[in-house]
């Protein structure tokens, strides 16, 4: 057991960072303190920290290292960079792969429709033909905005398939919410006006939009188009109502603010950020964390350091928090230095700030509940899968393996991982198949399974269900390899591809092949738990195929010149630019070769010798 008293006596009463290490020097936790000795002692005092993680420390810990800094501000900065580098088990780890809700207008279609989509923040607005708006604070906020647009702005709501196959107008046309471009020829520019109006509405150009709609309303009335004028009137009323609702969230000073909210249920924590830009509430983001034994103040403090001390993050003038944190003055000073203007961080106790923090807390709770519903649905799905396949344990982690090659050449394999029903892309693995004859699918399966599980058998990172792309042959090979590795306890199934592209032809659907069971289980589209396995297999197939294509494209660029001594990329380009091909380089005379830019006479002679020694490459 770790002798914390002896270690605490050696610690200085200085600001700095402490690193708690476990067995084999694994970093468990990184923290910062104004007084290192006092902070570390607090973990081990009987009346100190009650968290389960802290109570386990004497057993988990092997050592506590410290790094002394000049100030607490320096300690804060060092802590953030070390957490980002080492990713300790018990620290808040900020993941950038989270998706957010957006509204999308796809202008690739002649008559765009508004869609609610989930996107990663870094993937937004890459396509110039896609107008993306958001992110939105919650599912409720995005649905409310979409409902207003559907009700008053007359964009189509049907899918592309319905649009192309419709013979007569639908109910939306009858209740005057759509102009039915699927059935009627509209005046040139008429639908485009609707799209532009929606774009201005979502961009927040409300005053400009109101002026435009008012002008259209009076013009329509003058031309005796009273029904059209009434449509513009209704749109104006909807915009005014929305502006009245948002007015209470405006700031008079037009300063940028970030407002934080937090919600906790047990060890699960949801943090919500509302962003106010130029005095108007403009959007929000949420972050979910599991296994957080720390109290809300520590969680929020760690999160703020991880969130703001990154490269390229937008720093506001004011940060409002739901609770006061110990290092807020030091963090504010750091952000002031980075942004070049005064930044303040505090907990507002009255007025608009207090109301907005309450709204952020409510959105954190709403976001948590929405995600929990999805988690519960996935849990139910996996429970049904466990029951249907008669698995002994709950399939929290599912892995699927697939191979890809072209007539045996450039053979590769991919392993995809789903955890809790979601793809865990950071755990995907891609392999070059090395020691197998071309076209030997069974040998490829054996090599990849051996490489995948030989090391993991010791670390304990094993799947609850292994899916092999293929029928009984591939399944038998997988079971044989697992037995050789003493991993026969891993539940394993095969999934055979359907033999028909007709979705109505249920006799040719995918089939799940089970060990020691004669009849395969057909993947009936009505059972989502079985469709999940087909989706995982498709993901494995796509991943392997893309990797194979990448390897193949690299191979096409290979030349014998890549292995020639003294010939780098620049000299290779010069040679091919001058002679056109490797064969013409072989036929070139030594003086001609030496005249190539970047080649000396000695290097040209060496190259010709190398090409003569390798005539068949």
C-alpha positions in Angstrom: 0.0 0.0 0.0 1.3 3.5 -0.9 2.9 5.3 2.0 1.4 8.7 1.4 2.6 10.3 4.7 6.2 9.8 3.9 5.7 11.2 0.4 3.6 14.2 1.7 6.4 15.2 4.0 8.8 15.7 1.0 6.3 17.8 -1.0 6.9 21.6 -1.2 4.3 24.2 -0.2 4.6 25.7 -3.7 2.3 26.0 -6.7 2.6 23.3 -9.3 1.3 20.1 -10.9 1.1 16.7 -9.2 1.0 13.4 -11.2 -0.5 10.4 -9.6 0.9 7.2 -11.0 -0.2 3.5 -10.7 1.4 0.3 -11.6 3.9 0.3 -14.5 4.0 4.1 -14.2 0.5 4.4 -15.6 -0.7 8.0 -15.1 -4.0 7.9 -13.2 -4.6 11.6 -12.5 -3.0 15.0 -13.1 -4.0 18.0 -11.0 -2.7 21.5 -10.1 -2.5 23.2 -6.8 -1.6 26.5 -5.1 0.0 24.5 -2.3 1.2 21.0 -3.5 1.8 19.6 0.0 -1.6 20.8 1.4 -3.5 19.6 -1.7 -2.1 16.1 -1.7 -2.7 15.6 2.0 -6.4 16.4 1.5 -6.8 13.3 -0.5 -5.8 11.0 2.3 -7.3 12.7 5.4 -10.2 10.8 6.9 -12.4 13.9 6.9 -11.2 14.8 3.4 -12.4 13.8 -0.1 -15.3 11.2 0.1 -15.2 10.1 -3.6 -14.7 6.4 -4.3 -11.8 7.2 -6.6 -10.0 8.9 -3.7 -10.7 6.1 -1.3 -9.0 3.7 -3.7 -5.9 5.8 -4.0 -3.8 4.0 -1.4 -4.3 0.8 -3.3 -4.0 2.2 -6.8 -1.0 4.5 -6.3 2.6 3.6 -6.7 4.0 7.2 -6.8 3.2 10.9 -6.8 5.4 13.1 -9.0 5.3 16.9 -8.8 6.4 19.7 -11.1 6.9 23.0 -9.4 5.8 26.2 -11.2 6.4 29.8 -10.4 2.7 30.7 -10.2 -0.7 29.0 -10.1 -1.4 30.4 -13.6 1.6 28.5 -14.9 0.4 25.4 -13.1 -3.0 25.7 -14.8 -1.4 25.9 -18.2 0.9 23.0 -17.6 -1.9 20.8 -16.2 -4.0 21.4 -19.3 -1.1 20.5 -21.7 -0.2 17.4 -19.7 -3.8 16.1 -19.6 -4.1 16.6 -23.3 -0.8 14.7 -23.9 -1.3 11.8 -21.4 -5.1 11.4 -21.3 -5.2 10.1 -17.7 -8.0 7.7 -16.6 -9.6 9.9 -14.0 -9.3 13.3 -15.7 -11.9 15.1 -17.8 -11.0 14.2 -21.4 -12.4 16.5 -24.0 -13.4 14.6 -27.2 -13.8 16.5 -30.4 -15.7 13.9 -32.2 -19.1 14.8 -30.8 -21.9 15.6 -33.2 -24.3 18.5 -33.1 -27.7 19.3 -34.5 -27.9 21.5 -37.6 -30.4 22.6 -40.2 -29.4 21.8 -43.7 -30.6 23.3 -47.0 -29.2 21.1 -49.8 -29.0 23.2 -53.0 -27.9 20.3 -55.1 -31.7 19.8 -55.7 -33.7 22.1 -57.9 -36.2 22.5 -55.0 -34.2 22.3 -51.7 -35.9 21.1 -48.5 -34.9 21.8 -44.9 -33.5 18.8 -43.0 -32.4 18.3 -39.5 -28.9 16.6 -39.5 -26.2 15.7 -37.1 -22.7 16.8 -38.0 -19.3 17.0 -36.4 -18.4 20.7 -35.9 -15.2 20.3 -38.1 -17.3 18.9 -41.0 -19.7 21.8 -41.3 -19.9 24.0 -44.4 -17.4 22.0 -46.5 -19.7 21.7 -49.4 -20.6 25.0 -51.1 -23.9 23.7 -52.2 -25.0 22.8 -48.7 -26.2 25.7 -46.5 -25.8 24.6 -42.9 -27.2 26.5 -39.9 -26.5 25.9 -36.2 -25.5 24.2 -34.0 -28.8 24.3 -32.0 -29.0 24.2 -28.3 -31.2 21.0 -28.1 -33.5 18.8 -30.1 -36.4 20.9 -29.0 -34.8 24.1 -30.2 -34.1 22.8 -33.7 -37.5 21.2 -34.0 -39.2 24.4 -33.0 -37.3 26.4 -35.7 -38.0 23.7 -38.3 -41.7 23.7 -37.4 -41.9 27.5 -37.9 -40.3 27.3 -41.3 -42.5 24.3 -42.4 -45.6 26.2 -41.3 -45.0 29.6 -42.8 -42.3 29.5 -45.5 -43.7 26.9 -48.0 -40.7 24.7 -48.6 -41.3 21.1 -49.5 -41.1 18.6 -46.7 -41.2 15.3 -48.7 -38.1 13.2 -49.4 -36.5 13.1 -52.8 -38.0 9.7 -53.5 -41.5 10.9 -52.7 -40.9 14.1 -54.7 -39.9 12.1 -57.8 -42.8 9.6 -57.6 -45.7 11.8 -56.6 -48.6 12.0 -59.1 -50.8 14.5 -57.3 -50.3 17.1 -54.6 -50.2 16.0 -50.9 -52.0 17.4 -47.8 -49.3 20.1 -47.4 -50.5 21.7 -50.6 -54.1 21.4 -49.6 -53.5 23.3 -46.3 -51.4 25.9 -48.2 -48.0 25.0 -46.7 -46.3 24.0 -49.9 -46.6 25.1 -53.6 -46.3 21.4 -54.8 -43.3 21.8 -57.1 -43.5 18.0 -57.4 -46.6 18.3 -59.6 -46.9 21.9 -60.8 -44.6 24.1 -62.9 -43.8 27.2 -60.7 -43.0 30.6 -61.9 -39.2 31.1 -62.5 -37.6 32.3 -59.2 -40.7 31.7 -57.1 -39.3 28.7 -55.1 -35.9 30.4 -55.0 -37.5 33.3 -53.2 -38.8 30.9 -50.5 -35.3 29.4 -50.1 -33.6 32.9 -49.9 -36.3 33.9 -47.3 -35.5 30.9 -45.2 -31.8 31.5 -45.5 -32.2 35.1 -44.2 -34.4 33.9 -41.4 -31.8 31.3 -40.3 -28.9 33.7 -40.7 -30.6 36.1 -38.3 -31.1 38.9 -40.8 -34.5 39.6 -39.3 -34.8 43.3 -40.0 -33.7 42.9 -43.6 -36.1 40.0 -44.0 -39.0 41.9 -42.4 -38.4 44.9 -44.8 -38.3 42.4 -47.8 -41.5 40.6 -46.8 -43.3 43.9 -46.1 -42.4 45.2 -49.5 -43.7 41.9 -51.1 -46.9 42.0 -49.1 -47.8 45.5 -50.3 -46.8 44.8 -53.9 -49.0 41.7 -53.9 -51.9 43.6 -52.4 -51.5 46.3 -55.1 -51.7 43.6 -57.8 -54.8 42.2 -56.2 -53.0 39.0 -55.2 -54.6 39.0 -51.7 -53.9 35.3 -51.0 -50.2 35.8 -51.6 -50.2 39.0 -49.6 -51.8 37.0 -46.7 -48.9 34.5 -46.9 -46.3 37.3 -46.5 -48.4 38.7 -43.6 -48.3 35.4 -41.8 -44.5 35.1 -42.3 -44.0 38.6 -40.9 -46.1 37.7 -37.8 -44.1 34.5 -37.2 -40.8 36.4 -37.4 -42.1 39.1 -35.0 -43.3 36.5 -32.5 -39.9 34.8 -32.6 -38.1 38.1 -32.2 -40.3 39.0 -29.2 -39.4 35.6 -27.6 -35.7 36.2 -28.2 -35.7 39.8 -27.1 -35.2 38.8 -23.4 -31.9 37.0 -24.3 -30.3 40.1 -26.0 -27.5 41.9 -24.3 -27.3 45.7 -24.5 -23.5 45.9 -24.6 -23.1 43.6 -27.6 -20.2 41.7 -25.9 -19.4 38.1 -26.6 -20.3 35.7 -23.8 -20.1 31.9 -23.1 -22.6 30.7 -20.6 -22.1 27.3 -18.9 -24.6 24.9 -17.4 -24.1 21.5 -15.8 -26.3 18.5 -15.0 -25.4 15.4 -13.1 -27.0 12.0 -12.5 -24.7 9.8 -10.5 -21.4 9.5 -12.3 -22.8 10.9 -15.5 -22.2 14.6 -16.2 -23.6 16.8 -19.0 -22.0 20.2 -19.6 -23.8 22.8 -21.9 -22.3 25.9 -23.4 -24.6 28.7 -24.7 -22.8 31.1 -27.0 -23.8 34.8 -27.1 -22.2 36.7 -30.0 -22.6 40.5 -30.5 -25.2 40.5 -27.8 -27.4 37.8 -29.3 -27.8 34.2 -28.2 -26.4 32.3 -31.3 -26.0 28.6 -30.5 -24.8 26.0 -28.1 -22.8 22.8 -27.6 -23.0 20.0 -25.1 -20.4 17.5 -23.8 -21.1 14.2 -22.0 -18.8 12.5 -19.5 -19.1 9.2 -17.7 -17.5 7.9 -14.6 -17.0 11.3 -13.0 -16.5 10.8 -9.3 -15.4 14.4 -8.8 -17.8 17.0 -7.6 -19.3 19.6 -10.0 -16.8 22.3 -9.1 -13.8 20.0 -10.0 -15.5 18.7 -13.1 -16.3 22.2 -14.3 -12.8 23.5 -13.5 -11.1 20.7 -15.3 -13.4 21.1 -18.3 -12.8 24.8 -18.6 -9.1 24.3 -18.7 -9.4 21.6 -21.3 -11.9 23.6 -23.4 -10.2 27.0 -23.5 -6.5 26.2 -23.4 -6.6 24.6 -26.9 -5.4 26.1 -30.1 -7.8 28.1 -32.2 -10.7 28.2 -29.6 -12.9 31.3 -29.7 -12.4 33.3 -26.5 -15.3 35.6 -25.4 -15.3 38.8 -23.3 -17.2 37.2 -20.5 -17.7 33.6 -19.2 -20.7 33.0 -16.9 -20.5 29.8 -14.7 -23.1 28.0 -12.6 -20.7 27.9 -9.7 -17.5 29.6 -8.6 -14.3 27.7 -9.3 -11.0 28.0 -7.5 -8.8 28.9 -10.5 -11.2 31.3 -12.3 -8.9 34.4 -11.8 -5.9 32.5 -13.1 -7.8 31.2 -16.1 -9.2 34.6 -16.8 -5.7 36.1 -16.8 -4.5 33.4 -19.2 -7.4 34.0 -21.6 -6.8 37.8 -21.4 -3.2 37.2 -22.5 -4.2 34.9 -25.3 -7.1 37.1 -26.6 -5.3 40.5 -26.1 -8.4 41.9 -24.4 -9.9 41.8 -20.9 -11.7 38.5 -20.1 -13.7 38.0 -17.0 -15.0 34.7 -15.5 -17.5 34.6 -12.7 -20.8 33.2 -11.3 -23.6 35.8 -11.9 -25.9 36.1 -8.8 -28.7 38.2 -10.3 -30.2 39.6 -13.4 -29.8 38.4 -17.0 -26.6 36.4 -16.2 -28.4 34.3 -13.5 -31.3 33.7 -15.9 -29.1 32.6 -18.7 -27.1 30.2 -16.5 -30.4 28.7 -15.4 -31.3 28.2 -19.1 -27.9 26.6 -19.7 -28.5 24.2 -16.7 -32.0 23.3 -18.1 -30.5 22.7 -21.6 -27.8 20.5 -20.0 -30.5 18.4 -18.3 -32.6 18.2 -21.5 -29.5 17.2 -23.5 -28.7 14.5 -20.9 -32.2 13.1 -21.0 -32.3 13.0 -24.8 -29.0 11.2 -24.9 -30.1 8.8 -22.2 -33.2 7.9 -24.3 -30.9 7.0 -27.2 -28.6 5.1 -24.8 -31.6 3.2 -23.4 -32.9 2.4 -26.9 -29.5 1.0 -27.9 -29.3 -0.9 -24.6 -32.7 -2.5 -25.3 -31.5 -3.3 -28.9 -28.4 -5.1 -27.6 -30.4 -6.9 -25.0 -32.7 -8.2 -27.8 -29.6 -9.2 -29.8 -28.2 -11.1 -26.8 -31.5 -13.0 -26.4 -31.9 -13.8 -30.1 -28.4 -15.1 -30.5 -28.5 -16.8 -27.1 -25.3 -15.0 -25.9 -24.1 -15.6 -22.4 -23.1 -12.0 -21.9 -24.3 -8.6 -23.0 -22.7 -7.6 -26.3 -21.4 -4.2 -25.2 -18.4 -4.4 -27.5 -18.9 -5.9 -30.9 -16.0 -6.4 -33.4 -16.3 -7.3 -37.1 -13.4 -8.4 -39.4 -13.4 -8.2 -43.2 -10.7 -8.7 -45.8 -10.3 -7.0 -49.2 -8.1 -7.6 -52.2 -8.0 -7.5 -56.0 -7.4 -11.0 -57.4 -5.2 -11.7 -54.4 -3.1 -8.6 -54.8 -2.8 -5.8 -52.2 -4.6 -7.9 -49.6 -5.6 -5.9 -46.5 -8.0 -6.4 -43.6 -10.0 -4.2 -41.3 -11.5 -4.6 -37.8 -14.3 -2.2 -36.8 -15.5 -1.8 -33.3 -19.0 -0.9 -32.0 -19.5 -0.1 -28.3 -23.0 0.3 -26.8 -24.4 0.2 -30.4 -22.2 3.1 -31.6 -19.1 2.9 -33.8 -15.9 3.6 -31.9 -13.8 4.8 -34.8 -10.7 5.4 -32.7 -10.6 1.6 -32.0 -10.8 0.6 -35.7 -7.7 -1.3 -36.9 -6.4 -1.8 -40.4 -3.9 -4.5 -41.4 -1.6 -5.3 -44.3 -1.8 -9.1 -44.9 1.9 -10.2 -45.1 2.5 -13.9 -44.7 -0.2 -15.5 -46.9 -0.3 -16.6 -50.5 -2.4 -14.4 -52.8 -6.1 -15.4 -52.8 -5.9 -17.5 -49.6 -8.9 -16.0 -47.8 -8.8 -18.6 -45.0 -5.0 -17.9 -44.4 -5.7 -14.2 -44.4 -8.4 -14.7 -41.8 -6.0 -16.7 -39.6 -3.2 -14.2 -39.9 -5.4 -11.2 -38.9 -7.2 -12.9 -36.1 -3.9 -14.0 -34.7 -2.4 -10.5 -34.9 -5.5 -9.0 -33.5 -5.9 -11.2 -30.4 -2.4 -12.3 -29.6 -1.5 -9.1 -27.8 -5.1 -8.3 -26.6 -5.4 -11.6 -24.9 -2.9 -10.3 -22.3 -4.4 -6.8 -22.0 -7.9 -8.0 -21.6 -9.4 -5.8 -24.4 -11.6 -8.5 -25.9 -15.0 -8.2 -27.7 -18.2 -9.5 -26.2 -19.2 -10.6 -29.7 -16.9 -11.3 -32.7 -18.6 -11.1 -36.2 -16.8 -12.6 -39.2 -17.8 -11.6 -42.7 -18.5 -14.9 -44.4 -20.2 -18.2 -44.0 -19.3 -21.5 -42.2 -15.9 -21.7 -43.7 -14.7 -18.3 -42.4 -16.5 -19.0 -39.1 -14.7 -22.3 -38.7 -11.4 -20.7 -39.3 -12.1 -18.0 -36.8 -13.1 -20.5 -34.1 -9.9 -22.6 -34.8 -7.7 -19.6 -34.4 -9.4 -18.5 -31.2 -9.0 -22.0 -29.8 -5.3 -22.0 -30.6 -5.0 -18.7 -28.7 -7.1 -20.1 -25.8 -9.8 -17.5 -26.5 -12.6 -20.0 -27.3 -14.9 -18.2 -24.8 -15.3 -15.2 -27.1 -18.8 -15.6 -28.7 -18.3 -15.7 -32.5 -20.7 -15.6 -35.4 -20.5 -15.3 -39.2 -22.7 -13.2 -41.4 -23.1 -14.3 -45.0 -23.9 -11.7 -47.6 -27.3 -11.8 -49.3 -27.3 -13.1 -52.9 -29.9 -10.7 -54.3 -30.2 -7.0 -54.6 -34.0 -7.1 -54.4 -35.0 -5.9 -50.9 -38.4 -7.7 -51.3 -36.7 -11.0 -51.9 -36.6 -12.2 -48.3 -35.3 -15.6 -49.3 -32.0 -14.0 -50.2 -31.4 -11.8 -47.1 -28.2 -11.8 -45.1 -27.9 -14.8 -42.8 -26.2 -15.1 -39.4 -24.2 -18.4 -39.1 -24.0 -19.7 -35.5 -21.5 -22.3 -34.2 -22.9 -25.8 -33.7 -26.2 -24.8 -35.3 -27.3 -26.2 -38.6 -29.8 -23.5 -39.7 -28.6 -20.0 -40.1 -30.6 -17.0 -38.7 -32.1 -14.9 -41.5 -31.7 -11.1 -41.1 -35.3 -10.1 -41.2 -35.6 -6.3 -41.7 -38.3 -6.2 -39.1 -35.8 -7.1 -36.4 -33.5 -4.1 -35.8 -31.2 -6.1 -33.5 -30.3 -8.3 -36.5 -30.0 -5.4 -38.9 -27.4 -4.0 -36.6 -25.1 -6.9 -37.4 -25.6 -6.3 -41.1 -24.7 -2.6 -40.6 -21.6 -3.5 -38.7 -20.6 -5.9 -41.4 -21.2 -3.2 -44.1 -19.1 -0.8 -42.0 -16.3 -3.4 -41.9 -16.6 -4.0 -45.6 -16.4 -0.3 -46.5 -13.5 0.3 -44.1 -11.5 -2.6 -45.6 -12.4 -1.6 -49.2 -11.3 2.1 -48.7 -8.0 0.9 -47.1 -7.5 -1.5 -50.0 -8.1 1.3 -52.6 -5.7 3.5 -50.7 -3.0 0.8 -50.7 -3.6 0.1 -54.4 -3.4 3.8 -55.4 -0.1 4.0 -53.5 1.2 0.9 -55.3 0.4 2.5 -58.7 2.8 5.4 -57.9 5.6 3.0 -57.1 8.7 2.9 -59.3 12.0 1.1 -59.2 13.5 4.6 -58.9 12.0 4.7 -55.4 14.5 2.1 -54.2 17.5 3.3 -56.3 20.4 4.6 -54.0 20.7 8.4 -54.0 17.5 9.0 -55.9 14.9 10.9 -53.9 11.5 12.4 -55.0 13.1 15.5 -56.6 15.6 13.6 -58.7 13.0 11.0 -59.6 10.7 13.8 -60.9 13.6 15.3 -62.9 14.5 11.9 -64.5 10.9 11.1 -65.5 10.3 14.6 -66.7 13.3 14.3 -69.0 13.1 10.7 -70.2 9.4 9.9 -69.8 9.8 6.3 -68.4 12.1 4.0 -66.6 12.7 2.0 -69.8 14.0 5.1 -71.6 16.3 5.8 -68.6 17.7 2.3 -68.9 18.5 3.0 -72.6 20.0 6.5 -72.0 23.7 7.0 -72.3 25.8 8.0 -69.3 26.5 11.6 -70.5 22.7 12.1 -71.2 21.8 10.8 -67.8 24.5 13.0 -66.1 22.9 16.1 -67.7 19.7 15.6 -65.7 19.3 18.4 -63.1 20.4 17.2 -59.7 22.5 14.2 -61.0 26.3 14.0 -60.9 28.3 11.8 -63.2 29.0 9.4 -60.3 25.3 9.2 -59.3 24.3 8.6 -63.0 26.8 5.7 -63.2 25.5 4.3 -60.0 21.9 4.5 -61.2 22.7 2.7 -64.5 24.4 -0.1 -62.5 21.4 -0.5 -60.2 19.0 -0.7 -63.2 21.2 -3.3 -64.9 21.2 -5.4 -61.7 17.4 -5.2 -61.5 16.3 -5.8 -65.1 12.8 -7.2 -64.4 11.5 -4.5 -62.1 
